[in-house]
Amino acid sequence: MRWRGVPLDVLLAASGVSLDLLATAHAGDTKYLSAEWNIPMALLVGLPMGLVRRRPVAVTLYLALFLVLTDQLGSFTSNTAQILVCVALGVAGYRASWRANLAGIAATIVATSINIADPGIPLTLNAVMYSFLLPIFPAVLGAYLRSSAGPLEERDVTPDALLAAGGVAITVLSTWTSWHSGTQPVWVVGLLAVVGGLSLGIARRLPGLVFLLQGVLLVAADTYLNVAVNTCVILTLIAIGVFAMRVISWPWTVAAYAAGCMLTAIAVVGDDTEVTPFRVGILMTLVATPIAIGRYLGMKQAAAASERLRAEEAARAAVAQVRADQLAERERIARDVHDIVAHHVGAMVLRASAARYTAPDGPVADALNDIRETGHQVLQDLRDLLDLLRDPDRQPDLLANPADVVRESAERMTAAGLVVDLDLDPASDSAPLTARASAARIVQEGLTNVLKHAGPGTRVRVAVTPSDDGLSVEIRNGRPPTAIERLPSSGRGLAGMRERVRALGGTLTAGPDGEGGWLLAASLPTRSPA
């Protein structure tokens, strides 16, 4: 059960009970029931409305059966049952499927026909039509609201609920004492009062239809129930204000103003009313006031919507400009990197290739081959990197198997003069690709650093093994065999490795091993850091 909706269910039940108590306040004893039964009957007819949101069809069937029962007992609660069963049908139309609604509509048609029929008087065609149209209208209206809610930008239904609640409060509280004084049955007058008030709940979505409905109710009240005219005038003015707020067309607003003046004149001008310019001005001002308020609120809403649109467009433009600047900067960086690195690496490859044809066979020729192949690989990797830098949305080529990268790096460093002892545990292949790829890059950079700072002939042990929380990479080199001339270094290799490991939530340590050598150890978690 969704407990957050319980207050609304309680309010619906209380409203149903209160409506019947208001309708039967002046009712006395009937043929079968005494006046003491008014409160129990009010509870029986009103409390089921607390379930109407969850079981609308069941509540409709119950109220239809209760309508027949109270009609046969001659209870005045039948008027309330006739009103509430139509409300339940509207909720069923909004929440349930048409197949489920058919049973409720059929039961309500039968119950309404029994309620309208008088003993000994045959049903007329008008009574039959009324019995059919009265249940069908709320069901159709509920289904329509479910399928088409109107082109409102905001989805908050709080204003609609407040309008509906206020409308019902105005109509019921101001007219319930006079429901017995008209020529129509009490339940007819009560139903029209409730429908007239509830219709304001859809005024923002269907302003024209609600304004038309309020105009019809105003004319009907002026003809059949004169004491309710003032209430209908208030509802009509509210409907005009909402119409002016939602309809931005001035011709339609002028037409609504003219219609509002005519409807108000019909309601307040009687046969013995003296028409003076002052009274005409008061009437026209009275109708113009809600239109002015509605237009003002409508313009504020339109200005707010326009401001939001401009802010969204400005945000999108700012994002697009930032992206364009980033792409331009990426293009500049790619161009500079290509001009500097590709030029020198390409020249190195060409010179190594030329020297290969003049060098004798042996270690020198092998070294030149390795330089040439490495240079070609560097140029290819550089082209891929620059393509990705120029177009970030481009899908990069799939990386090689990290284990193969580790083996190739070991073989390349061995050819360059290092004595590499590689321990690559096959169980490490079960680690995520990100961790294995990072381990391969660390091995590449670590072996390169050993060659730079310790020189050829240095013994290196490389171990990539699984650990308790991921992968463990260890690169340990011994004491350099001879004094060497250190190659130039920017010192960024170790910082880059630390950044790569930190991105995975791991740790990296590097420093002397206490025996004249150097130890690089990295721990790469295979689970994302918390």
N, C-alpha and C positions, 0 to 999 in steps of 0.2 A: 504494500500500500504506500502511496506517495503521501506522507504525512503533511508535506508542505501545502497540500490542497485542502486539508481538512477544514480550516477556517472558512473557506468559500462554501464548502458543503454545509457547514453549520449555518452559515448566513442564508443559503437557499432554503433550508428546512425552516428556519425561523421566519423567513419572508412568506413562505407558504402558509404557515400557521397564522401569522399576523394578518395576512390577506383575508383568510376565512373569518377570523374574529371580527375584522372590520366590516365584512359583508353581512355577518349574521348578528351584529350588535343589537339591532332592533327587532330581531326575530323572536317570536314567542313559541308557544307550544304548537305542535302539529298533530295530525291525526294519530301518528304512531310514536312520535318522540316528544319528550318534554323539553323545555328550554335548558334544563341542566345538561342535556346531551350536546350542547353547542361546543363546549370546550373539548370533549373527547372526539367529536367529529372533526374539529379543527386540527387536532393532532393527527388523526387518521389520514386526513387529506393532505396536510402540509409536510409532515415529517418525511415521507418518501422522497420529497424533492432534494433531500440531502444526498440521495443516491443517483440523482438524475445524470450527473456527469459520468458516472462509472457504469450504470446500467440503464441507459435511457429508454431502450425498448421495453424492458421489464417494468419500469416505472410507468410508461405509457399504457401498457396493458392493465396494470393495477388501477390506474386512475380512470380508464375507460370502464372497467368493471365497477369501480366505486361510484362512478357517475350514474350508471344504471341503478345501482342499489339505492343511492340517495334520492334519485328521481322517484323510484317506487315508494320510498318511505315518505316522500313529500318534504324532505329536509332542504333547508335553504343552502346547505353546504354543496348541493348540486351545482350552484352557480360558480363556486370556487373550483370545483372539480372540472367543470367545463373550461375554465380559464387555464388551469394548470396542465390539463391534458394537452392543450395546444402548445404551451410552453415546452412540455416534455417532447412533443413531436418535433418541434424546432431543434432541440438539442440532439434528438435521435437522427434527424436529417443531417446535422453537422458532423456527428461522431460515428454513426453506424452506416452499414451498407444499405443499398436500396432493398435487397432481399429481406434483410432484417426489418426494415422500415415498413414493408408492405403489411405485415401482421398488425403493427401498431396503427397504421392508417385505416385498415379495414375495421379493426375493433373500435376505433374512435368514430368512424362513420356510423356504425351501428348504434353506438352509445349516444351520439349526437341526435340521430333520428328519433330514438326513444325519448330523449329529453325534450325535443321540440314537439313531438306528437302530443296532442291532447286527447283524452279518452272520448271516444264517440265522434271525433272529427277526423276525416280522412286527410292524409298528407297531400298538400298541394305541390305543384311543380316547383314553385319558388322554395318551399321548405326542403324538398328533395335536393335541389341544387345547392342550397345553403348547407345541408348536411354533408354533401360531398366536398364542397369548396373550402369549408372552414377547416377540416383536418389537413387537406392537401396543401393549403397555402403555407403554413409554418414549416412543413416537411420540405417543400420545394425551396423555401427561403434558406433553411439550414443547409441543404445540399449545395445551394448556389454559393453561400458564403464559404463553404469548404473548398469548392473548386475554383473560385475567383474572389480573391480578397481585395482587389482594387490596386491601382498603381501607387501605393504609398511608399515613400522611400524608407521611413522608419518602420520597424516591426513591433514597436511597443504598443500594447493594447490597453495600457492604463488609461489614456484619454477616452477611449471607446467605452471602457467599463464605467468610468466616472459619468460620462454623458448618459449612458443607459440607466445607471442607478439614480442619477439626479432626475431624469425624465420620469421614471416610475414613481419616485418619491413625490414629485410635483403633482402628477395626475391622480394618484391614489389618495394622497392626504388631502387634496383640495376638492375632490369630487365624491368620495365614498359615502358621505352623508346624504347625497342626493341621488344615489343610484336607484332608489325605489320610486323617485318622483317622476320619472319619464314614462313614455308609452312603451318603451322596449323592455324586454326581460332584464332582470338585474345582471345576470351573467353576461349578457350581450354588452351592456354598458361597461361592466368591469373588464371584460376582455379587451374592448376597444381602448379603455384607459391604459391597461398594461401594455398593449401592443404599441399605442402611441408613445408611451414613455420609452419602451425598449428600442423603438426604431431609431432613437437618437444615437444608440450605440453603433450603428452602421452609417451614420450621417457623413463621417469623413471619407468613407469608401464609396458610398452611393449618395452623394449630396442631392442630386436632382430627384431621385426616387423618393427619398425621405421628405424633401420639401413638398413634393406632390402629395404624398400620403398625409402629411400634416395639414395641407390645404383641404383635402377631402374630409378629414376628421373635423376641421373647423366648420366647414359648411354643414356637415351632419349634426354637429353639436348645436349650431345656430337653429337648425330645423327641429330637432327632436329633444335636445336637452340643453336648454338655454343657460342653466346655471353653470355648465362646464365650459362656456364660451371663453371666459377669461383665461382659463387654464390652456385651452387650445391655442389662444392667441400667443401666450408665452412660448409654447412649443414651436409654433410657426415662426416666431421671431428668432428663436435659437437656430432653427433649421435654415433660415435665411442667412444668419451670420456664418454658419458652417459652410453654406453654399458659396458665399462671397469669399471665404478663406481658401476654399479648394478649387474654385473655378476662376481662372485668371482672365477670362475673356470679358471685356467691358460690356459688349452687347448683351451677353447672357446675364451679367450682373444687373444691367438696367432693366432687362425683362423680369428678373426675379424681384427687383424693387417695385416695378409696376404691379406685378402679381401680388406682392405682399401688401401694397397699399389697398388694392381691391379687396383682398381677403379680410384685412383689418377693418375696412369700411363696412363690409357686409356684417361683420361681427358686432361692431360698436354703434353703427348708425341704424336706428329704428325708425318706425313710421312717424313718430312724434319728435324725432331729434332735429333740432335746428342746425343747419349746416352754415357755418360762418367761416370766413377766411382764417381766423385765428385757430379754430378747431381743425381745419384742413391742414394748416401749417404744423400743428402739434402732431397730428396723425402722420404726416409725411416725415417729420423729424423722428418720431418714434420708430418708424420702419427704417429710416436711414441710419440710425445709431448702430444696430447690429451689423449692418452692411459695412459701415466705416470701420468698426472693430475687426470684422472678418478680413477686410482688405488689408488692414494694418498688420494683422498677424500673418496673413498670407505673404505679404511683402517681406516681413522679417524672416519667415521660413525660406523664401526664395533667396534672400540675400545670404542667409546662413549656408544654404545648399551651394550657392555660387562660390562663396568663400571657401567651403570645403573642397569644391572642385578645383579652384585655383591653387589651393594648398597642395592637393594631390598632384596636379600638373607640375607645380614647381618642384615638388619632391622627385617626381619622375625625371624632370629635366635635369635636376641636380645630380641624380644617380647616373643619368646618361652622360652628363658632362664629365663626371669623375671617371666613368668607365672609358670615355674617349681619351681623357688625359692619361689614364693608366696604359691604354693600348699604345698611345703615342710614345710614352716613356719606354714601354717595353720594346717598341720598334727601334727607338734610338739606341737602347742598350744592346739589342740584338745586332744592330748595324755595327756598333763599335766593337763588340766582341768578335764578330765575323772579320772585321777589317784587321784587328790586332792578332787574335789567336789563329784564325784560319790561315792568314798570310804566313806567319812564322812556322806553323806546323806544316803547311804545304811545302814551304821551302825546305824544311828539314827532311820531309819524305822524298822530295826530288833529289836532294843531295845524297841521301842514303841510297837511293836507287841507282844513281849514277856511280857512286863509289862501289856498289856491289859488283859491277861489271869489271872493275879494275883490281879489286882486292883478291888475294889468293884464297883458296879454300882454307877452312879452319875456323877457329873461334871468332876471328874478325868478320868473316863472311856471315857467320850465324848471328853475330850481334847486329850487323847491318840489316839482315833479313828481319830480325825482331823489331828494329827501329822502324823499318818501312811498314811492317804489318801493324804495329802499334799506332803509327801515325795515321794510317788509313782508318783504323777503328776509331781513333780520336776524332778525325774529321767527320766520320759518319755519325758518331754520337753527338758531335757539336751541331751538325745540321739538324738532327732530330730535336735537340734542345732548343735551337733557335726557332724552328718551326712552331714548337709548343709555346715559346715565349711570345712570338708574334700573334698566335691564335690560341688563347687559353681554352676556348671551347673545343679545340681539336682533340680527338681521342688519341692519346699516345700509343705508340706501338707496344705490344706486350713485351715485358722484360724477359730476359733469358732466365733459365732455371738458376736460382741463387747458388745452389750447390755447384753447378758448372762454372759459375763466375768465380767461386772460391778456388776451385781446382785450377782454372785458367790463370788466376792471379798467382797461385803458388808456382805453376810451371813457368810463368813469365819471369818471376823473380829468381827462380832457379837458373833460368837461362842468363839472367843478368849478373849472376855470381853469388847469390845468397844460397845457403844450405838450408833448405826449408823442409821441416818435418811436419807434415799435415795430418791432423787427427780430426776427421770430419765424421761425426757419429751419424749413421743412417737414420737414427730415431729423430734427428732434428728436422727431417722432412715433414714430420707431422705438425710442426709449428705453423702459425699463420704466415702467409706470404709476406706481409709487411715486416714482421720480425726477421724472417730469413733474408729478405732483401737488404734490410739495414745491417744485418750481420755480415753479408757479403761486401757491402761498401766499407764497413769498418776494417775488414781483413785487407781490402785493397789499399786503403789509406794507411793502415798500420804497416804493411809490408813496404810500401813506398817510403814511409818515414825511416824504417830500418835501413833501407838502401841508401837514403840520403845521409843519415847521421852515423851509421856504423860501417857502411861500405861493403864491397864484395868480400866473400869469404866468411861472413858472419853467420853463425848458426842460429836459426830461428825455429821456434816450435809454435805452431798454430793449432789451436783446439777450438772446435765449435761443437758444443755438447748441450743436451737438454739439462735444465735445472728444475728445481722445485716449482718455480713460478714462471719459467719461460726458457729462454736460450742464454747460454753463457759463452762468451767469446774471450779467448785469452791468447795474447801474442807476446811471447817472451823471447828476447834475443840475448845471446851471450856477449862476452867482452869482444870488442872489435879486434881482429887478429893483428892489425898494424895501425899505425897512425895514418889517418886519411885526411884529405882536404874536403871539408864539408861543403856540400852543394848549397846554393842559396835557397832560403826557405822564408816564406811569409809568416809562418807560425799560425796560419788559419786552419791547417788540417785538423789539429787537435780540437780547436774550438768548434769546427764543423761537426766532428764526431760527437762532441758533448751535446750539441744542439740536436742532432739526430736521435741520440739516446734519450734525451730529456723529453722529446716529443712523444716517445712511447712510454714515458713514466719510469724509465730505467735509470741506472747509474753507470758512471764510467770513471775509472781511476787510471792514472798513468804516472810512472815515476821509476826511479832506480830500484832494482831488485835486491840490492845489498851485496851482490856478487860481481859487480862491475858491468852488469847488463841493464836491461830496461824491460819493464813489465807494463803491458797495456791490458786491462781487464774491463769487460763490459757485461752488464746484466740487462737483458731485454725481456720485459714481461710480455706474456702472450695474452693477457687480459687487460682491458682498458682500465686506466687508473680511476679510482672512485672519485 
